[in-house]
Amino acid sequence: MKRFVQILCLYILFSGLFTLRTNAQFFNEQGFKFVKLFSWLESYYVDTVNLDQLTDQAIRDLLHKLDPHSSYISKEEVKEMNEPLQGNFDGIGISFNVHKDTILIISVVQGGPSQKLGILPGDRIIQIDTARVAGVGITSRQVMAKLKGKKGTIVKIKILRRNIPELLDFAISRDRIPINSLDASYKVNSNTGYIKLSRFSKTTISEVTPILQQFNKEKVTNLIIDLTGNGGGYLDVAFSLADEFLEKDKTIVYTKGLHSERKDYTSTESGNFEKGNVIVLIDESSASASEIFAGAIQDWDRGLIIGRRSYGKGLVQRPLTFPDGSELRLTIARYYTPSGRLIQKSYAKGYDNYENELRERIESGEVFGTDSKLDKIDTVSKYYTLIRKRLVYGGGGIIPDIIVPIDTSKGNPLYRAILSKGLLNSYVLDYIDVNRKMLSRKYPDFKTFNEKFIVDDTILAGFIQYLKSKSINFSDTDFNQSKDTYQLLIKAYIANNIWTSGTFYQIYNNMNPIYLKALDAFSNRSFFMN
C-alpha cells in the first residue's frame, strides 16, 4: 500500500489539495480511482505485476504531458543527480579511464587518500577488494560504484605499475573528495583573464572569488567567462555569480507563474568585478543557471554574449519529496531576464519534439550560420537592453550579441570518426604510458611544456599507425586536412593527462572560434561601456 499512498499523494498534489482550494470531489472520484486500479492489478491481473516499476512509469508519463522539466526521480536517482552539485563525494581521490579493458589512473587528487599512499598516474587497477576488474569488460559506472563508499571505510586494490613485475597492494581509507566546478582559469595576456565553469555547484563562488580578487590585483580589465557546455546547477549560485559583476539593486532574474507571484532576485552592493569589460561565452548546451547569468549580463549591458543560442531551459521546479525518499520536481514558475525575455523555449509541440529540438537546429542550419544572419532564429520577440537600449531577442534561450557558427572546415569523415571514437585521447594515453618519465624530466612544469613541446612528425606518424591499427582507412589528403588540429589536440590531451583540465583549455583555446572571437571583440571599444 506504500506505493498506493504515493500515487494518491501525487493526485492530491495535482488536484490542488496542497493549496487552500480543496477539491473533495476530485479527491474522491479521481485520486481513489487510480489507487483502486492498482489494487485490482495486484488482485486480479493475469500476470505478475511489478507495481513499483509500473508506478514510476505512470508518474513519468503523466508529467511528460505537462511540460518537459517536471520530473519524477527515484530515491537512488535523487542522490546520484545531486552529488555533482554538492561539491564533494566520498571516494579514493583519483580520475581514471577504462582503457583497453583496464582501469588506468589518469591523475590523483592532491592531498587525497590515494596520493597520500603513493598511488601514481599511469598505475593500472587490476583488482578491487576480491573482484578482478581487468579484462572483464567493466564500465566506468561500475568502477565508480566499487570505489565510492562511506567516509572512513576501506577499499583494497591491487595495482600494476609499469616496470614492476609484481602487483602492488593498497588499502585505502575513503575520504571526502572535492568536485570542482572550475575547469580552468588563467591570464591570457597582461590585462585579460579567462574563467571556464562546467557547472554551478555549491563550491563555485568559493572557487571563483579568489580568482576575481587576484585578477583585480593584477590589473585585469578584460574578462572572459566561458559557460559553453555548462548545463546549469544551483540557481542561487548563478545569482551570486552575477552579483559579482553587477552594481547594487539590479534585477538578475525574476520568476512568475499561475500560482506564484512575481519574485525578483536583485544584486547587492558588493562585487569583485563590477568594473572592467566582460564577455560571456555560450553555446547550445549552456542551460538554466548559465542562461540566467548570461541574460543578466546582456540585459544590463554589463558585457557581450558571444557564441550560439543557448539551450532554452527556463522553468522553475519545486522539489516535493514522497515518503520513500523519491522526489517530484514540479514546475511552478518561469524565469525571465531583467528585460522581460522568457528563457524557456517552446514545448507546445510535445515532449518528443522538444527533446529533438537541438537536432532540428543543426538540420535547419542555425548553428552553421554567420554572425550577421539571424534568419534561422525566431526574432519576432524583440526586447531592448536596459541601459544602452540595444535590440535583443526573445523566443527561448539567450541569443548572443555576436553569433559564432560551428567550424565545419575540418569536419571531414575522418576527423569526425576520430573524435566520436575517442581515438585522440586513447593514443595520448598510450604515448604518455611509454614516455611519462621523459616528459616529467624534460618538462617539469606546464609553462615549460607549453612553450617548448612540439607534436612533431614522429608523434604524428605514431598517431597514423595507431589509427591504422584500429582499422581506420584514410588518405594523406584526408589526414592533412585537419593535421594542425590533430597536433594541437594531442598536445592539449597530453597536458590534460599530466597536469589539469585547465591546461587543456590553455592549449585548446588557440583553435576555439568562440574564444578567438572574444579576444578580437575586446579590441572594439564601442562594444563596452567602461
HUZI-V640475 format. One record per residue. N is the residue number from 1. RES is the residue in one small letter. OMEGA is omega in radians with two decimals (none if undefined). Layout:
# HUZI-V640475
<<N	RES	OMEGA> <N	RES	OMEGA>>
This chain:
# HUZI-V640475
<<1	m	-3.13> <2	k	-3.13> <3	r	3.07> <4	f	3.11> <5	v	-3.14> <6	q	3.10> <7	i	3.12> <8	l	3.10> <9	c	3.14> <10	l	-3.12> <11	y	3.03> <12	i	-3.13> <13	l	-3.08> <14	f	-3.13> <15	s	3.13> <16	g	-3.11> <17	l	3.09> <18	f	3.01> <19	t	-3.13> <20	l	-3.04> <21	r	-3.10> <22	t	-3.14> <23	n	-3.04> <24	a	-3.11> <25	q	3.12> <26	f	-3.12> <27	f	-3.09> <28	n	-2.97> <29	e	-3.05> <30	q	-3.12> <31	g	-3.12> <32	f	3.07> <33	k	-3.14> <34	f	3.10> <35	v	-3.13> <36	k	3.10> <37	l	-3.13> <38	f	3.09> <39	s	3.12> <40	w	3.11> <41	l	-3.12> <42	e	-3.04> <43	s	-2.92> <44	y	-3.00> <45	y	-3.00> <46	v	-3.12> <47	d	3.05> <48	t	-3.11> <49	v	3.02> <50	n	-3.03> <51	l	3.09> <52	d	-3.12> <53	q	-3.13> <54	l	3.13> <55	t	3.13> <56	d	-3.11> <57	q	3.13> <58	a	3.12> <59	i	-3.12> <60	r	-3.14> <61	d	3.13> <62	l	-3.10> <63	l	3.12> <64	h	3.10> <65	k	-3.09> <66	l	3.14> <67	d	-3.03> <68	p	-3.04> <69	h	2.91> <70	s	-3.01> <71	s	3.04> <72	y	-3.07> <73	i	3.12> <74	s	-3.12> <75	k	-3.13> <76	e	-3.13> <77	e	3.12> <78	v	-3.13> <79	k	-3.09> <80	e	-3.11> <81	m	-3.09> <82	n	-2.99> <83	e	-3.13> <84	p	-3.13> <85	l	-3.10> <86	q	3.09> <87	g	3.08> <88	n	3.03> <89	f	3.12> <90	d	-3.12> <91	g	-3.07> <92	i	3.01> <93	g	3.04> <94	i	2.85> <95	s	-3.00> <96	f	2.94> <97	n	2.94> <98	v	-3.00> <99	h	-3.10> <100	k	3.10> <101	d	3.10> <102	t	3.14> <103	i	-3.12> <104	l	3.14> <105	i	-3.11> <106	i	-3.14> <107	s	3.07> <108	v	-3.14> <109	v	3.13> <110	q	-3.13> <111	g	3.13> <112	g	-3.05> <113	p	3.13> <114	s	-3.13> <115	q	-3.12> <116	k	-3.13> <117	l	3.09> <118	g	3.06> <119	i	-2.96> <120	l	2.95> <121	p	-3.08> <122	g	3.04> <123	d	3.12> <124	r	3.12> <125	i	-3.10> <126	i	-3.09> <127	q	3.04> <128	i	-3.00> <129	d	-3.10> <130	t	-3.03> <131	a	3.01> <132	r	-3.06> <133	v	3.10> <134	a	3.09> <135	g	-3.11> <136	v	3.11> <137	g	-3.10> <138	i	3.13> <139	t	3.12> <140	s	-3.14> <141	r	3.12> <142	q	3.09> <143	v	3.13> <144	m	-3.12> <145	a	-3.12> <146	k	-3.05> <147	l	3.09> <148	k	3.10> <149	g	-3.08> <150	k	3.11> <151	k	3.12> <152	g	3.09> <153	t	-3.04> <154	i	2.96> <155	v	-3.14> <156	k	-3.14> <157	i	3.00> <158	k	-3.02> <159	i	2.99> <160	l	-3.14> <161	r	-3.09> <162	r	3.10> <163	n	3.03> <164	i	-2.98> <165	p	-3.08> <166	e	3.09> <167	l	3.12> <168	l	-3.12> <169	d	3.07> <170	f	2.98> <171	a	-2.97> <172	i	3.06> <173	s	-3.11> <174	r	-3.13> <175	d	3.11> <176	r	-3.12> <177	i	-3.13> <178	p	2.98> <179	i	-3.08> <180	n	3.03> <181	s	-3.11> <182	l	3.12> <183	d	-3.07> <184	a	2.95> <185	s	3.13> <186	y	3.04> <187	k	3.13> <188	v	3.08> <189	n	-3.00> <190	s	-3.08> <191	n	-3.09> <192	t	3.11> <193	g	-3.11> <194	y	3.08> <195	i	3.05> <196	k	3.13> <197	l	3.14> <198	s	-3.11> <199	r	3.01> <200	f	-3.07> <201	s	-3.13> <202	k	-3.10> <203	t	-2.98> <204	t	-3.07> <205	i	3.12> <206	s	3.09> <207	e	-3.01> <208	v	-3.05> <209	t	3.12> <210	p	3.13> <211	i	3.11> <212	l	3.13> <213	q	3.12> <214	q	3.09> <215	f	3.09> <216	n	3.13> <217	k	-3.09> <218	e	3.06> <219	k	3.04> <220	v	-3.12> <221	t	3.08> <222	n	-3.08> <223	l	3.04> <224	i	3.02> <225	i	-3.07> <226	d	3.11> <227	l	3.08> <228	t	-3.13> <229	g	-3.11> <230	n	-3.07> <231	g	3.06> <232	g	-3.07> <233	g	-3.12> <234	y	-3.06> <235	l	3.11> <236	d	3.08> <237	v	3.06> <238	a	3.09> <239	f	-3.11> <240	s	3.13> <241	l	3.09> <242	a	3.13> <243	d	3.12> <244	e	-3.02> <245	f	-3.06> <246	l	3.06> <247	e	-3.04> <248	k	3.00> <249	d	3.02> <250	k	3.08> <251	t	3.11> <252	i	3.11> <253	v	2.98> <254	y	-3.11> <255	t	3.00> <256	k	3.14> <257	g	-3.08> <258	l	-3.12> <259	h	-3.13> <260	s	3.12> <261	e	3.13> <262	r	3.09> <263	k	-3.13> <264	d	3.04> <265	y	-3.00> <266	t	-3.13> <267	s	3.10> <268	t	-3.07> <269	e	-3.08> <270	s	3.10> <271	g	-3.06> <272	n	3.13> <273	f	-3.13> <274	e	3.05> <275	k	-3.13> <276	g	-3.07> <277	n	-3.07> <278	v	2.98> <279	i	3.11> <280	v	3.12> <281	l	3.12> <282	i	3.01> <283	d	-3.05> <284	e	3.09> <285	s	3.09> <286	s	-2.99> <287	a	2.93> <288	s	-3.10> <289	a	3.09> <290	s	-3.11> <291	e	3.07> <292	i	3.14> <293	f	-3.11> <294	a	-3.14> <295	g	3.13> <296	a	3.12> <297	i	-3.11> <298	q	-3.04> <299	d	3.12> <300	w	3.14> <301	d	-3.14> <302	r	3.13> <303	g	3.14> <304	l	3.00> <305	i	-3.10> <306	i	3.09> <307	g	3.12> <308	r	-3.08> <309	r	-3.11> <310	s	-2.99> <311	y	-3.11> <312	g	3.12> <313	k	-3.05> <314	g	3.09> <315	l	-3.11> <316	v	3.09> <317	q	3.03> <318	r	3.11> <319	p	3.11> <320	l	-2.97> <321	t	3.06> <322	f	-3.10> <323	p	-3.10> <324	d	3.13> <325	g	3.04> <326	s	-2.93> <327	e	2.99> <328	l	3.05> <329	r	-2.98> <330	l	3.11> <331	t	-3.10> <332	i	-3.11> <333	a	3.10> <334	r	3.08> <335	y	3.09> <336	y	3.08> <337	t	-3.10> <338	p	3.14> <339	s	3.10> <340	g	-3.14> <341	r	3.04> <342	l	-3.12> <343	i	-3.06> <344	q	3.04> <345	k	-3.05> <346	s	3.00> <347	y	-3.07> <348	a	-3.09> <349	k	3.06> <350	g	-3.02> <351	y	-3.08> <352	d	3.12> <353	n	3.12> <354	y	-3.13> <355	e	-3.11> <356	n	-3.02> <357	e	3.13> <358	l	3.08> <359	r	3.11> <360	e	3.09> <361	r	3.14> <362	i	-3.10> <363	e	3.14> <364	s	-3.13> <365	g	-3.08> <366	e	-3.05> <367	v	3.11> <368	f	-3.10> <369	g	3.11> <370	t	-3.08> <371	d	3.07> <372	s	-3.09> <373	k	3.08> <374	l	-3.02> <375	d	3.12> <376	k	-3.09> <377	i	3.08> <378	d	-3.13> <379	t	-3.14> <380	v	-3.10> <381	s	-3.07> <382	k	3.11> <383	y	-3.12> <384	y	3.12> <385	t	-2.90> <386	l	-3.14> <387	i	-3.06> <388	r	3.10> <389	k	3.07> <390	r	3.13> <391	l	3.02> <392	v	-3.01> <393	y	3.03> <394	g	3.10> <395	g	3.11> <396	g	-3.09> <397	g	3.08> <398	i	3.11> <399	i	-3.07> <400	p	3.01> <401	d	3.08> <402	i	-3.10> <403	i	3.11> <404	v	-3.10> <405	p	3.02> <406	i	-3.14> <407	d	-3.12> <408	t	-3.03> <409	s	-3.12> <410	k	-3.01> <411	g	3.07> <412	n	-3.08> <413	p	3.13> <414	l	-3.13> <415	y	-3.13> <416	r	3.14> <417	a	-3.14> <418	i	-3.12> <419	l	-3.05> <420	s	-3.13> <421	k	3.10> <422	g	-3.02> <423	l	3.11> <424	l	-3.11> <425	n	3.12> <426	s	3.11> <427	y	3.14> <428	v	3.11> <429	l	3.09> <430	d	-3.11> <431	y	3.14> <432	i	-3.13> <433	d	-3.12> <434	v	-2.96> <435	n	-3.04> <436	r	-3.12> <437	k	3.12> <438	m	-3.13> <439	l	-3.13> <440	s	-3.12> <441	r	-3.03> <442	k	-3.10> <443	y	-3.04> <444	p	3.11> <445	d	-3.07> <446	f	-3.12> <447	k	3.12> <448	t	3.12> <449	f	-3.07> <450	n	-3.11> <451	e	-2.93> <452	k	-3.07> <453	f	3.13> <454	i	3.01> <455	v	-3.00> <456	d	-3.09> <457	d	3.12> <458	t	3.12> <459	i	3.12> <460	l	3.10> <461	a	3.07> <462	g	3.12> <463	f	3.12> <464	i	3.10> <465	q	3.11> <466	y	3.13> <467	l	-3.14> <468	k	3.11> <469	s	3.10> <470	k	3.11> <471	s	3.04> <472	i	-3.10> <473	n	-3.12> <474	f	3.09> <475	s	3.07> <476	d	3.13> <477	t	3.11> <478	d	-3.08> <479	f	-3.06> <480	n	3.12> <481	q	-3.12> <482	s	-3.07> <483	k	-3.14> <484	d	3.14> <485	t	3.11> <486	y	-3.14> <487	q	-3.11> <488	l	-3.10> <489	l	3.09> <490	i	3.12> <491	k	-3.13> <492	a	3.13> <493	y	3.08> <494	i	3.11> <495	a	-3.12> <496	n	-3.08> <497	n	3.13> <498	i	-3.11> <499	w	-3.08> <500	t	3.10> <501	s	3.11> <502	g	3.12> <503	t	3.07> <504	f	-3.07> <505	y	3.09> <506	q	3.10> <507	i	-3.07> <508	y	-3.08> <509	n	3.09> <510	n	3.06> <511	m	-3.10> <512	n	-3.05> <513	p	-3.12> <514	i	3.11> <515	y	-3.11> <516	l	3.08> <517	k	3.11> <518	a	3.11> <519	l	3.12> <520	d	-3.09> <521	a	3.14> <522	f	-3.12> <523	s	3.12> <524	n	-3.02> <525	r	-3.11> <526	s	3.13> <527	f	-2.95> <528	f	-3.08> <529	m	-3.04> <530	n	none>>
